[in-house]
Amino acid sequence: MNTAIASKAIETPQEKLAAILDSHQPRSLLTVSLNPVPVAQHWCDDHDCELISIQELDPFKQLDAVRRVDMAVVADQLEYMNRKDGEALLGLLRNLHTDSMVAVYQPRLAPEKLRWPHNGFLALGCREEGHFAQDGRELDIYSYDLDDYNFRRQWNNPRFWANPEHWGKYWW
């Protein structure tokens, strides 16, 4: 196997986040992180995208002043919040501020009692985009996109109902 091809196949978390931004092409991006998110800053600089940053341990007050954005990135934030507040943050972003969201989570940074289980993100409708581990460090990337969250099911049409002639006639 060609080592150049093999090394190209290995993706870093930064490359994965940049690829997600490339696929969505947001015109406005919100980052909620205790520290700057360099990938988001560079991507916005290169793509004429407005960047709004919140760098607070308790981001809820500043979120009140934020209008709707094309995409939100939460990184280096959930590790320091209890799960209830983290779910509230992701839910608030997902329901009021954006249709697309990315959560970058480092489980080993969180104290044991604050760690999210793997299915905690999945329960919020997120999709796992990648798991990265290196030198005892772990990082998970999850995404949420309203456009592909609830996929269209083939069975949900009149052809598969017991009385297809009643489709759309009655409300029960």
Buried (B, 14 or more C-beta within 10 A) or exposed (E): EEEEEEEEEEEEBEEBBBEBBEEBEBEBBBBBBBEEBEBBBEBBEEEEBEBBBBBBEEBEEBBEEBEEBBBBBBBBBBBBBEBEBBBEBBEBBBEEBBBBBBBBBBBEBBEEEBBBEEEBBEEBBBEEBBEBEEEEEEBBBBBBBEEEEEEEEEEEEEEEEEEEEEEEEEEE
